[in-house]
Amino acid sequence: MSGKISFQLQDTKSGHLTCKAIIDSKQLLLHSAYDPKKEAKRFISTHLEEIKKSSKILVYGLGCAYHVREIIEQTMDSRQIIEVWELNNGLYKFIKERTNLLADLLDNQRVTIHVHDDEGIILNKWMEYDNSYYLIIHEPSFKLMPDHLSSLKEILGSYLINSKTMLANKAILENNFNINVKHGKLAYGTLLKSMPNIPMVLAAAGPSLEKVINHLQQHRDRFFFGAVGTALRPLINHEIAPDFIMLIDPSEQLLEQYAGVDREVLKNIPLFYLGTISPLVVSAYPGPKIMLLQKGFAEAEMVALSKNLPLVETGGSVATTTLDWLVKLGAKQICFVGQDLAFTNDQSHATGTHNHRAIANIETSHQVYVSNYHQSGRILTSANLATYKRWIEGYIRRNNDITFYNATQGGAFIEGCKNITLPEFVELTFSNINIDDFRKKFLNEINTVIDNYG
């Protein structure tokens, strides 16, 4: 939000007040001009399933509080605590001083209202929250977030996009899961901690993957190696077969990630996938495949509970999901390659990936800059990639018994990683362990799971 801003109260057709923000010559209604209560009911109904299973509800954006009251009404039985964050001080003061719309909330024992404009305080507080909390973003309020809260705006903007996509695709995700769970091999419990103290490499598909392709090929026998599905084609084109690939996207376009790859090669590369991906993508893959159950998806959580299986953290991207799976396999030393998390050389992905494209004329509202790999300047990224970067950094902080290295040699700086080249990682972590023995054991265990499941 930029420009001079003022607020006005306005009567609605239903007789309830709403608030109008005037930004320069533009106007923004915070609630419906017809019936704010009915609008709030409709808005909260889309979140109701997640609200009812959450331990605490976080709301960004107070406005005239119609949506907050609807949450209170819908949780009279479960009685979760509700934290409301309003970061536009001017709006909060205007509503509080000119109406009695907030009086009942201020006296409600279940509701806490935070009004802040210090980004450091807000981000530190939000670091304390966990996945059992559910966040709802009131979009009109989000549009009024002050410009100086740019980092928080990136995070919430990305979350808002992902949340809307998840809600819009909910039926598709549930349908995919219901089909996949009937056929998927789920007994991955025996694989947990099966690769203790083995040096591991996570290959993402950022533009800098090309810088390490030759090193990956040269040192292939010195580390265990998981890759995101997007990186598969450039790796195979250089005759580098990962120990497994990961797929998580529900789109049938994932077929393109292994289209044209020799099926005989794929038969020796295990696939791990989330149950919400397209069943067509799963059935078309010729190699061994095991379904993982993800945290944050209700149906997967119920199946995991019934089968006593741990949930995989997704972090929102295939690379973050792969990271958590490597840790669950027993990783104590992980090295990133191709994990740019930014548009290195104005490219989206490594050359040879199915979705490689040049980045040009990015909209100003989507431009985000972060510290580059060498911390010598700033590099362009997107709100989504910046969010994944923060997730990885938080994950690193939470897993301080693991050493993380970054051999991407480009892209964004990842806090908590030691920058290193891949040959240096190999020399640093090399031991007398025979990686090939573990690799064969891993494949045998996967085949045993597949043969014996169900």
VENTA-V616121 format. One record per residue. N is the residue number from 1. RES is the residue in three letters. NEAR is the number of other C-alpha atoms within 10 Angstrom. Layout:
n/res/near
N/RES/NEAR
N/RES/NEAR
This chain:
n/res/near
1/MET/12
2/SER/12
3/GLY/11
4/LYS/9
5/ILE/16
6/SER/14
7/PHE/17
8/GLN/14
9/LEU/16
10/GLN/14
11/ASP/13
12/THR/16
13/LYS/12
14/SER/13
15/GLY/12
16/HIS/15
17/LEU/20
18/THR/23
19/CYS/22
20/LYS/19
21/ALA/19
22/ILE/16
23/ILE/16
24/ASP/11
25/SER/8
26/LYS/9
27/GLN/13
28/LEU/15
29/LEU/18
30/LEU/22
31/HIS/24
32/SER/18
33/ALA/19
34/TYR/16
35/ASP/17
36/PRO/23
37/LYS/18
38/LYS/14
39/GLU/17
40/ALA/20
41/LYS/18
42/ARG/13
43/PHE/15
44/ILE/17
45/SER/15
46/THR/13
47/HIS/16
48/LEU/14
49/GLU/11
50/GLU/18
51/ILE/23
52/LYS/18
53/LYS/15
54/SER/17
55/SER/16
56/LYS/20
57/ILE/21
58/LEU/19
59/VAL/20
60/TYR/19
61/GLY/28
62/LEU/27
63/GLY/24
64/CYS/23
65/ALA/22
66/TYR/20
67/HIS/25
68/VAL/23
69/ARG/18
70/GLU/19
71/ILE/24
72/ILE/19
73/GLU/12
74/GLN/17
75/THR/16
76/MET/9
77/ASP/9
78/SER/13
79/ARG/15
80/GLN/20
81/ILE/18
82/ILE/24
83/GLU/17
84/VAL/22
85/TRP/18
86/GLU/22
87/LEU/24
88/ASN/19
89/ASN/13
90/GLY/12
91/LEU/22
92/TYR/17
93/LYS/11
94/PHE/15
95/ILE/21
96/LYS/13
97/GLU/10
98/ARG/10
99/THR/12
100/ASN/11
101/LEU/16
102/LEU/18
103/ALA/10
104/ASP/11
105/LEU/17
106/LEU/12
107/ASP/10
108/ASN/11
109/GLN/10
110/ARG/13
111/VAL/19
112/THR/16
113/ILE/15
114/HIS/14
115/VAL/17
116/HIS/13
117/ASP/16
118/ASP/11
119/GLU/16
120/GLY/12
121/ILE/10
122/ILE/17
123/LEU/14
124/ASN/10
125/LYS/10
126/TRP/11
127/MET/9
128/GLU/7
129/TYR/12
130/ASP/10
131/ASN/12
132/SER/13
133/TYR/17
134/TYR/19
135/LEU/23
136/ILE/22
137/ILE/19
138/HIS/21
139/GLU/13
140/PRO/16
141/SER/21
142/PHE/20
143/LYS/15
144/LEU/20
145/MET/20
146/PRO/15
147/ASP/12
148/HIS/13
149/LEU/16
150/SER/13
151/SER/17
152/LEU/18
153/LYS/18
154/GLU/21
155/ILE/18
156/LEU/20
157/GLY/20
158/SER/19
159/TYR/19
160/LEU/18
161/ILE/12
162/ASN/14
163/SER/16
164/LYS/12
165/THR/11
166/MET/13
167/LEU/13
168/ALA/12
169/ASN/13
170/LYS/14
171/ALA/11
172/ILE/17
173/LEU/21
174/GLU/18
175/ASN/16
176/ASN/19
177/PHE/23
178/ASN/16
179/ILE/14
180/ASN/21
181/VAL/20
182/LYS/10
183/HIS/14
184/GLY/22
185/LYS/21
186/LEU/22
187/ALA/20
188/TYR/20
189/GLY/15
190/THR/13
191/LEU/15
192/LEU/16
193/LYS/14
194/SER/17
195/MET/22
196/PRO/15
197/ASN/17
198/ILE/23
199/PRO/24
200/MET/25
201/VAL/30
202/LEU/25
203/ALA/31
204/ALA/28
205/ALA/31
206/GLY/27
207/PRO/28
208/SER/26
209/LEU/27
210/GLU/19
211/LYS/16
212/VAL/19
213/ILE/18
214/ASN/13
215/HIS/14
216/LEU/24
217/GLN/14
218/GLN/12
219/HIS/12
220/ARG/17
221/ASP/14
222/ARG/23
223/PHE/24
224/PHE/22
225/PHE/22
226/GLY/24
227/ALA/27
228/VAL/26
229/GLY/28
230/THR/28
231/ALA/26
232/LEU/26
233/ARG/23
234/PRO/20
235/LEU/22
236/ILE/16
237/ASN/11
238/HIS/12
239/GLU/12
240/ILE/17
241/ALA/22
242/PRO/23
243/ASP/18
244/PHE/23
245/ILE/24
246/MET/24
247/LEU/27
248/ILE/24
249/ASP/20
250/PRO/19
251/SER/15
252/GLU/13
253/GLN/11
254/LEU/20
255/LEU/17
256/GLU/16
257/GLN/20
258/TYR/21
259/ALA/13
260/GLY/9
261/VAL/14
262/ASP/10
263/ARG/13
264/GLU/10
265/VAL/13
266/LEU/19
267/LYS/14
268/ASN/16
269/ILE/19
270/PRO/23
271/LEU/24
272/PHE/23
273/TYR/26
274/LEU/27
275/GLY/31
276/THR/29
277/ILE/24
278/SER/26
279/PRO/21
280/LEU/14
281/VAL/20
282/VAL/25
283/SER/13
284/ALA/11
285/TYR/18
286/PRO/16
287/GLY/17
288/PRO/19
289/LYS/25
290/ILE/20
291/MET/22
292/LEU/26
293/LEU/27
294/GLN/22
295/LYS/17
296/GLY/16
297/PHE/17
298/ALA/15
299/GLU/18
300/ALA/23
301/GLU/18
302/MET/12
303/VAL/15
304/ALA/19
305/LEU/11
306/SER/9
307/LYS/12
308/ASN/11
309/LEU/18
310/PRO/17
311/LEU/20
312/VAL/21
313/GLU/19
314/THR/21
315/GLY/21
316/GLY/18
317/SER/19
318/VAL/21
319/ALA/28
320/THR/21
321/THR/21
322/THR/29
323/LEU/27
324/ASP/18
325/TRP/21
326/LEU/23
327/VAL/19
328/LYS/19
329/LEU/21
330/GLY/19
331/ALA/25
332/LYS/19
333/GLN/20
334/ILE/26
335/CYS/26
336/PHE/25
337/VAL/28
338/GLY/28
339/GLN/27
340/ASP/31
341/LEU/31
342/ALA/32
343/PHE/23
344/THR/22
345/ASN/14
346/ASP/15
347/GLN/17
348/SER/21
349/HIS/29
350/ALA/24
351/THR/19
352/GLY/17
353/THR/22
354/HIS/20
355/ASN/13
356/HIS/16
357/ARG/14
358/ALA/11
359/ILE/15
360/ALA/8
361/ASN/7
362/ILE/11
363/GLU/7
364/THR/7
365/SER/9
366/HIS/14
367/GLN/13
368/VAL/19
369/TYR/17
370/VAL/20
371/SER/17
372/ASN/21
373/TYR/24
374/HIS/13
375/GLN/12
376/SER/9
377/GLY/11
378/ARG/16
379/ILE/22
380/LEU/22
381/THR/24
382/SER/20
383/ALA/23
384/ASN/22
385/LEU/21
386/ALA/22
387/THR/23
388/TYR/20
389/LYS/23
390/ARG/15
391/TRP/17
392/ILE/21
393/GLU/16
394/GLY/14
395/TYR/17
396/ILE/18
397/ARG/13
398/ARG/10
399/ASN/13
400/ASN/11
401/ASP/11
402/ILE/16
403/THR/15
404/PHE/22
405/TYR/21
406/ASN/27
407/ALA/28
408/THR/29
409/GLN/23
410/GLY/25
411/GLY/26
412/ALA/28
413/PHE/26
414/ILE/25
415/GLU/18
416/GLY/17
417/CYS/18
418/LYS/15
419/ASN/21
420/ILE/16
421/THR/17
422/LEU/22
423/PRO/15
424/GLU/12
425/PHE/23
426/VAL/20
427/GLU/10
428/LEU/11
429/THR/15
430/PHE/15
431/SER/13
432/ASN/5
433/ILE/13
434/ASN/13
435/ILE/19
436/ASP/13
437/ASP/9
438/PHE/16
439/ARG/17
440/LYS/12
441/LYS/14
442/PHE/18
443/LEU/17
444/ASN/12
445/GLU/16
446/ILE/20
447/ASN/16
448/THR/13
449/VAL/21
450/ILE/18
451/ASP/10
452/ASN/9
453/TYR/13
454/GLY/11
